[in-house]
Amino acid sequence: MPTRSEIKNFRLHEYKDRRLSDSRLQEKGALQLSGDAFHALADTMPQMVWSTLPDGHHDYFNARWYEFTGVPAGSTDGDAWANMFHPDDQPEAWKRWKHSLETGDPYEVEYRLRHRTGQYRWVLGRALPIIGPDHKIQRWIGTCTDIEDAKQTANQNEILSQELSHRIKNIFAIISGLISMTARGDENFREPAETLKGRIAALGRAHEYVRPHNDKEQTKIGEVTIHHLLSEIFASYPAFTEKRLLISGGDIVVNDRAATPIALVFHELATNSMKYGALAEDNGQVDLVISPDGDLVTFKWSEKGGQAISEPPSHSGFGSKLVEMSVTQQLGGRLERRWLSTGLQIDMEVQASRLTGN
């Protein structure tokens, strides 16, 4: 016959086993409730929601997925879901998905998904891994967002931008033509006409460089920086190809609003140097040093090798005033000219935000 102590220990163990069993049942119920809550939440979202096992096997799609695709429930489980998106987009999508499965990196790709109407619509696919306490991936949760309308709008905007850019180029050409026609009838206007045409040409080159481009053109051009823009502006000057007009120093991205004043300023400086300064001489040299420093970007224009300067000019022309206005009003900066005996030196300081647009 068991003793009281043995009975007490037996009841204690029985109580603990019952508590452990109840705890496991509650945990299982909590997990099931959590799954039900997730499914309910996923079905209320406007996006298509899906999940996979750690190896990428798809085992869940929400109601939006089946509404969009029109396929029977469960028919896209496993790898069958891949048949739903456009054959041309599958290689890139699979490449990125396999990379994410191998590395745990977030997944993101645009592809065309077959709609229930039989047409393909562009969607944005994204997925993130759920990491467990053991630092291993427990599963992936992903979404597909219909971006077809946004794509169509972007394409229409690109077409309008290209058409507008084409018309602006035509306006530059028409203005230059009108100036030439006027100059032919007025001999006194010929010299200023050439100066004016040069300024218009500089604006045209700047516009061509920062105008809206399609994806193919943008890939070829790359990011528009101050070095790239100035190289385009100076390309028509023999001194630049002869490496007597050099650009050095740091670089910074330039937005389309800053391109116009930058083009005018440095076209004016280079033209004046070719007429009256260092670049008018065969051995003359101009060094342009760019120094981005936080909120400011400084430009140092140094001429040497030209005729010696005995004193500053007695007056400044319209070109100098144009440079001054462009720097102070459009670029929010300041400009200082130093008429050294060795040549003109210009120290220009502008706000970085005016160049980048940020």
Secondary structure, 3 states (H helix, E strand, C coil): CCCHHHHHHHHHHHHHHHHHHHHHHHHHHHHHHHHHHHHHHHHHCCCEEEEECCCCCEEEECHHHHHHHCCCCCCCCECHHHHHECHHHHHHHHHHHHHHHHHCCCEEEEEEEECCCCCEEEEEEEEEEEECCCCCEEEEEEEEEECHHHHHHHHHHHHHHHHHHHHHHHHHHHHHHHHHHHHHHCHHHHHHHHHHHHHHHHHHHHHHHHCCCCHHHHHHHCCCEHHHHHHHHHCCCHHHHCCCEEEEECCCECCHHHHHHHHHHHHHHHHHHHHHCHHHCCCCEEEEEEEEECCEEEEEEEEECCCCCCCCCCCCCHHHHHHHHHHHHHCCCEEEEEEECCEEEEEEEEEHHHHHCC
